[in-house]
Structure formats: structure tokens, C-alpha cells
Amino acid sequence: MRIGILSRNAKLYSTRRLVEAATERGHDAKVIDVLNCYMNITANKPTVFYKARDKKQLLKFDAVIPRIGSSVTAYGTAVLRQFEVAGVYCMNESIAITRSRDKLRAHQLLARKGVGMPITGYAHSADATDELISFVGGAPLVVKIIESTHGSGVVLAETNKAAEVLINAFRSLDANFLVQEFIKEANGSDIRCFVVNDKVIAAMQRSAVEGEFRSNLHRGGTATLVKLKPEERQLAVRAAKVMGLDVAGVDIIRSAHGPLVLEVNSSPGLRGIEEATGKDVAGAIIEYIEKDALKGPNKMKGTG
């Protein structure tokens, strides 16, 4: 197969591993920077062109793997959508990626399907600050900017007064944010479940460094192999299905009242999960694409 990998940086670990895995299985893999793509949007001949080093190329792929960074979500998903219009198989669909990237929308869709999450509040008016704090049971609580990634824009408020100041500060910046229950008993740890085709193929526990509550590896957190409970596997698979993602990184946290979903990531990194588990996750993704692409172009999945 001719496989296109939409990534802004061919040197990234995840991108390199996907190219290696595809090549090892006999496929022709090409990394494409979405910002160098442009499109001919017509009813009879939808096409995507790629321009690099003053050379123009018509892109023809049998399958596309989106590795679209959050900063280029809008244009990246537009390019992906053009491949969909042209009937090209896409591993994760554009609509599923945009669902998962919008934290408010994602939380609402998960709640609609009864997926367990930390108690979460959202409001526009400054008059609702006290109610937001009350919704989640008071401080300590977490404030998350909706567009945050890798733990940036996620802040812990340890008192109600600190929460009030923080919420009002974010409002003054016109930032969209959520206020969320802080799960103290997790002790700064969460679990990344790597879901492929309705199965958790690998899982790791991420633990924050001392003095930090965010467990993201980009924040210095550490990753170790973890054994999942059946209900945790089921929760991760269900969350990915609600988003309509065939491949996803589902972050869950162990609370006193059971596992809860923190986030569903449409472009989960491969380095941490492969190093912690020793599993060939990139190979599993390519193997899944080989089987699924034979079924033809994607069908719209998920809801909302």
C-alpha cells in the first residue's frame, strides 16, 4: 500500500516508528507536512497537492495516517477531510479528531453516553464562579484550558480563594476553560490506555515528579508497565468508540469511586508506551490499517 503519514516533523519518534513499521511490512510510506498541502475542492475531481522545495506533487495514497498537532488542527483536518472526500481510507476520521480536540465537546459527548469522568463545570459568566467551584466539591480543584495539550494550561487551585482568582484571570484573557474535580487519591498518577480497533493493546502508568500533579511525560513524569482491571479496559474502549476513533490514547485515573476518563487523544505518542511496555505499537497500527483499509473508505463513527 501507499501510505501517507500527515506529520509536520519526519524526525519525531512516533512518525519515524510508523514509517519503519510500514516499510518493514512492505508498504511505501511518505511523510507529508499538512501545511505544505493545498486542495482542489471540486465535485468531480477532489484532489490534494503537495508542494515542497518548489516541486508540486499530486498525492495519491491508499491509506492516510493523521498525526496532526493541536496547533494545526483546523487546517490539518481540512486536508484529511479532502482525502476522505476523494475516497481514501483514513485511519482516524477528521470529525473524530475535531471531537476529541475540543475538550468541552468531548466531555459532553462522553457524559451523554454515561462514561465516567471527574465532576466537571463550565460557564461563561463571572457571576457563576462560586457555582462552578461548588459543582466540583470545592478546592482543591483543577482548571483546564480547553485547547491545552501535554499538561500546559492545566492548573491546580488548592483553595477556594485561589480557584476564584484563577477562574477570573482566565476569564479576563477570554480563555475557554473547564473546572474539574481533583482526584487526590490518584497521587499524581494516571494511566494511558492505547486503543486500536476496540482493544487496549498496551497500557502504562504515568507518575508525576515530586511537587507536580500533572503526570505528562513532557512534564518530566515517568512511565511504567501497568496491569489493567477489566472495567478499566472496557472504559477506555468505550471512550474511544464515543469519539469515533479507531486508534486513540485514552487517559484514565483511578478514583475512590472507580476509573474515570480524563482525556481521549487522537494522536497519542508512541515513545512512552513502546518503551514502558516493550510492545511494537507502531506495527500493531500498520497491521490494523492493512485489514481495515480493505473494507473501503471510512464510515462516520461516534456521535455529535
C-alpha positions as CSV (number, residue, x, y, z in Angstrom):
1,M,0.0,0.0,0.0
2,R,0.9,3.6,-0.4
3,I,0.6,5.1,3.0
4,G,0.6,8.9,3.7
5,I,1.6,10.0,7.2
6,L,0.4,13.5,7.9
7,S,3.0,14.9,10.3
8,R,4.8,18.2,10.5
9,N,8.1,16.6,11.5
10,A,9.5,13.4,9.9
11,K,12.1,13.2,12.7
12,L,9.6,12.8,15.6
13,Y,9.8,9.3,17.2
14,S,6.2,8.5,16.5
15,T,6.4,9.4,12.9
16,R,9.7,7.6,12.4
17,R,8.3,4.4,14.0
18,L,5.2,4.4,11.8
19,V,7.4,4.8,8.7
20,E,9.7,2.0,9.9
21,A,6.7,-0.3,10.7
22,A,5.1,0.3,7.3
23,T,8.3,-0.2,5.4
24,E,9.1,-3.5,7.3
25,R,5.7,-4.8,6.2
26,G,6.4,-3.9,2.5
27,H,4.5,-0.7,2.2
28,D,5.6,2.6,0.7
29,A,5.3,5.3,3.4
30,K,5.6,9.0,2.8
31,V,5.6,11.8,5.5
32,I,3.5,14.8,4.4
33,D,3.6,18.2,6.2
34,V,-0.1,19.3,6.1
35,L,0.8,23.0,5.9
36,N,2.5,22.3,2.5
37,C,-0.7,20.8,1.2
38,Y,-3.3,22.6,-0.9
39,M,-6.5,21.3,-2.3
40,N,-8.7,21.4,-5.4
41,I,-12.2,21.3,-4.0
42,T,-14.5,20.2,-6.8
43,A,-17.4,17.8,-7.0
44,N,-16.0,15.6,-9.9
45,K,-12.2,15.6,-9.0
46,P,-11.3,16.3,-5.4
47,T,-7.5,16.3,-5.1
48,V,-4.7,17.1,-2.7
49,F,-1.4,18.6,-3.9
50,Y,1.9,18.8,-2.0
51,K,4.5,21.5,-2.6
52,A,8.0,21.1,-1.2
53,R,11.3,22.6,-2.5
54,D,9.4,24.3,-5.3
55,K,8.1,21.0,-6.6
56,K,4.4,20.2,-6.9
57,Q,3.1,16.7,-6.5
58,L,-0.4,15.2,-6.7
59,L,-0.9,13.0,-3.6
60,K,-2.3,9.5,-4.3
61,F,-2.5,7.2,-1.3
62,D,-4.3,4.0,-0.4
63,A,-4.4,5.0,3.3
64,V,-3.6,8.0,5.4
65,I,-2.4,8.1,9.0
66,P,-3.1,11.5,10.6
67,R,-0.6,12.7,13.1
68,I,-2.0,16.3,13.3
69,G,-0.6,18.5,16.0
70,S,-3.1,20.6,18.1
71,S,-1.7,23.9,16.7
72,V,-2.7,23.0,13.2
73,T,-6.0,21.1,13.9
74,A,-8.2,23.2,11.7
75,Y,-6.1,23.1,8.5
76,G,-4.8,19.5,9.2
77,T,-8.4,18.2,9.5
78,A,-9.4,20.1,6.4
79,V,-6.6,18.3,4.4
80,L,-7.7,15.0,6.0
81,R,-11.3,15.7,5.1
82,Q,-10.2,16.2,1.5
83,F,-8.7,12.7,1.4
84,E,-12.0,11.4,2.8
85,V,-14.0,13.2,0.1
86,A,-11.7,11.6,-2.5
87,G,-12.5,8.1,-1.1
88,V,-9.1,7.5,0.5
89,Y,-9.1,5.3,3.7
90,C,-8.1,7.4,6.7
91,M,-7.2,5.7,10.0
92,N,-8.9,8.3,12.2
93,E,-11.6,10.5,10.6
94,S,-11.5,14.3,10.6
95,I,-14.7,14.6,12.6
96,A,-13.5,12.2,15.3
97,I,-10.3,14.2,15.6
98,T,-12.1,17.5,16.0
99,R,-14.4,16.0,18.6
100,S,-11.6,14.8,20.7
101,R,-9.6,18.1,20.4
102,D,-12.4,20.2,21.8
103,K,-12.3,19.2,25.5
104,L,-15.8,20.7,26.2
105,R,-17.4,18.9,23.3
106,A,-15.6,15.7,24.2
107,H,-16.7,15.8,27.9
108,Q,-20.3,16.5,26.8
109,L,-20.3,13.5,24.4
110,L,-18.8,11.2,27.0
111,A,-21.3,12.3,29.6
112,R,-24.1,11.8,27.2
113,K,-23.0,8.2,26.8
114,G,-22.6,7.7,30.6
115,V,-18.8,7.4,30.5
116,G,-17.4,8.1,34.0
117,M,-15.4,11.3,34.3
118,P,-14.3,13.7,37.1
119,I,-17.1,16.1,38.0
120,T,-16.7,19.0,35.6
121,G,-18.2,22.5,35.3
122,Y,-18.2,25.1,32.6
123,A,-19.6,28.7,32.4
124,H,-19.2,32.0,30.6
125,S,-20.4,34.4,33.2
126,A,-18.2,35.7,36.1
127,D,-21.4,35.6,38.2
128,A,-21.2,31.8,38.1
129,T,-17.7,31.4,39.7
130,D,-19.0,30.3,43.1
131,E,-21.3,27.8,41.5
132,L,-18.5,26.3,39.4
133,I,-16.4,25.8,42.5
134,S,-19.3,24.3,44.3
135,F,-20.2,22.0,41.4
136,V,-16.9,20.1,41.8
137,G,-17.0,20.0,45.6
138,G,-14.7,22.9,46.2
139,A,-10.9,23.2,46.3
140,P,-8.6,21.6,45.6
141,L,-9.7,21.6,42.0
142,V,-8.3,21.7,38.5
143,V,-8.8,24.4,35.9
144,K,-8.1,23.3,32.3
145,I,-7.9,25.5,29.2
146,I,-10.0,23.7,26.6
147,E,-7.2,23.8,24.0
148,S,-4.5,22.6,26.3
149,T,-2.0,19.8,25.4
150,H,0.8,18.0,27.2
151,G,-0.4,19.4,30.5
152,S,0.0,23.1,29.6
153,G,-2.9,25.2,30.6
154,V,-3.8,22.8,33.4
155,V,-3.6,24.4,36.8
156,L,-4.3,23.2,40.4
157,A,-6.1,25.6,42.7
158,E,-5.6,24.4,46.3
159,T,-8.1,26.8,48.0
160,N,-11.4,28.3,47.0
161,K,-10.0,31.8,47.0
162,A,-7.1,30.7,44.7
163,A,-9.7,29.0,42.4
164,E,-11.8,32.2,42.3
165,V,-8.7,34.3,41.4
166,L,-7.6,31.8,38.8
167,I,-11.0,31.4,37.1
168,N,-11.5,35.2,36.9
169,A,-7.9,35.6,35.5
170,F,-8.7,33.1,32.7
171,R,-11.9,34.9,32.0
172,S,-10.2,38.2,31.7
173,L,-8.0,36.6,29.0
174,D,-11.1,35.3,27.1
175,A,-9.8,31.8,27.6
176,N,-12.2,28.9,27.4
177,F,-11.7,26.5,30.3
178,L,-13.2,23.8,32.4
179,V,-13.3,23.5,36.2
180,Q,-12.8,19.9,37.3
181,E,-12.8,17.8,40.4
182,F,-9.3,17.0,41.8
183,I,-8.8,13.3,42.4
184,K,-6.4,13.4,45.4
185,E,-6.3,9.6,45.9
186,A,-4.6,9.2,42.4
187,N,-1.4,10.6,44.0
188,G,-0.3,12.4,40.7
189,S,-0.7,9.2,38.6
190,D,-2.9,8.3,35.6
191,I,-3.0,5.5,33.1
192,R,-2.6,5.8,29.3
193,C,-4.5,3.1,27.5
194,F,-3.6,2.7,23.9
195,V,-6.7,1.6,22.0
196,V,-6.5,0.0,18.5
197,N,-9.7,-1.4,16.8
198,D,-11.7,-1.6,20.0
199,K,-8.9,-3.3,22.0
200,V,-6.4,-2.0,24.6
201,I,-3.2,-3.2,23.1
202,A,-0.9,-1.5,25.6
203,A,-1.1,0.4,28.8
204,M,1.3,2.4,31.0
205,Q,1.0,4.2,34.3
206,R,2.4,7.7,34.3
207,S,3.5,9.2,37.6
208,A,4.3,12.9,38.2
209,V,7.6,14.1,39.6
210,E,7.6,15.3,43.2
211,G,5.7,18.5,43.7
212,E,3.8,18.2,40.5
213,F,0.3,16.9,40.0
214,R,0.4,16.5,36.2
215,S,1.8,13.2,35.1
216,N,2.5,14.0,31.5
217,L,5.9,12.6,30.2
218,H,6.5,16.1,28.7
219,R,6.4,17.4,32.2
220,G,9.1,15.0,33.5
221,G,6.7,12.3,34.5
222,T,7.8,8.6,34.5
223,A,6.1,5.7,32.8
224,T,5.8,2.1,33.9
225,L,4.0,-1.0,32.8
226,V,0.6,-1.4,34.5
227,K,-1.9,-4.2,34.7
228,L,-5.4,-3.0,33.8
229,K,-8.6,-4.2,35.5
230,P,-11.4,-5.4,33.2
231,E,-13.5,-2.3,33.9
232,E,-10.6,-0.1,33.0
233,R,-10.2,-1.8,29.6
234,Q,-13.9,-1.5,29.0
235,L,-13.9,2.2,29.9
236,A,-11.0,3.0,27.6
237,V,-12.5,1.2,24.6
238,R,-15.9,2.8,25.3
239,A,-14.4,6.3,25.4
240,A,-12.6,5.8,22.1
241,K,-15.8,4.5,20.5
242,V,-17.8,7.5,21.7
243,M,-15.2,9.8,20.0
244,G,-15.3,7.6,16.8
245,L,-11.6,6.9,17.0
246,D,-10.1,3.6,15.7
247,V,-6.7,4.5,17.3
248,A,-6.6,6.5,20.5
249,G,-4.8,7.2,23.7
250,V,-7.3,7.2,26.5
251,D,-6.1,8.7,29.8
252,I,-7.9,7.3,32.8
253,I,-7.5,7.9,36.5
254,R,-8.2,5.6,39.4
255,S,-10.5,7.2,41.9
256,A,-12.2,6.1,45.1
257,H,-15.4,5.6,43.1
258,G,-13.8,3.7,40.2
259,P,-11.9,4.5,37.0
260,L,-12.6,7.8,35.3
261,V,-11.7,9.2,31.9
262,L,-9.6,12.3,31.8
263,E,-9.0,12.7,28.1
264,V,-9.1,10.9,24.7
265,N,-6.2,11.7,22.5
266,S,-6.5,11.2,18.7
267,S,-2.7,11.3,18.0
268,P,-1.1,9.6,21.0
269,G,2.6,9.4,21.2
270,L,4.4,6.1,20.7
271,R,7.7,6.6,22.5
272,G,6.5,6.4,26.1
273,I,4.1,3.5,25.5
274,E,6.6,1.4,23.5
275,E,9.5,2.0,25.9
276,A,7.3,1.2,29.0
277,T,5.7,-1.9,27.6
278,G,8.2,-3.2,25.1
279,K,5.4,-3.7,22.6
280,D,5.5,-2.9,18.9
281,V,2.6,-0.4,18.9
282,A,3.5,1.1,15.6
283,G,3.5,-2.4,14.0
284,A,0.0,-3.0,15.5
285,I,-1.3,0.2,14.0
286,I,0.0,-0.7,10.5
287,E,-1.4,-4.3,10.8
288,Y,-4.8,-2.8,11.7
289,I,-4.7,-0.5,8.7
290,E,-3.9,-3.4,6.4
291,K,-7.1,-5.2,7.5
292,D,-9.4,-2.2,7.8
293,A,-8.4,-0.5,4.6
294,L,-9.7,-3.5,2.6
295,K,-13.2,-2.7,3.8
296,G,-13.1,0.6,1.8
297,P,-13.4,4.2,2.8
298,N,-14.4,5.1,6.4
299,K,-17.9,5.4,7.7
300,M,-18.7,8.2,10.0
301,K,-18.4,6.9,13.6
302,G,-19.3,8.2,17.0
303,T,-21.9,10.9,17.8
304,G,-22.2,14.6,17.8
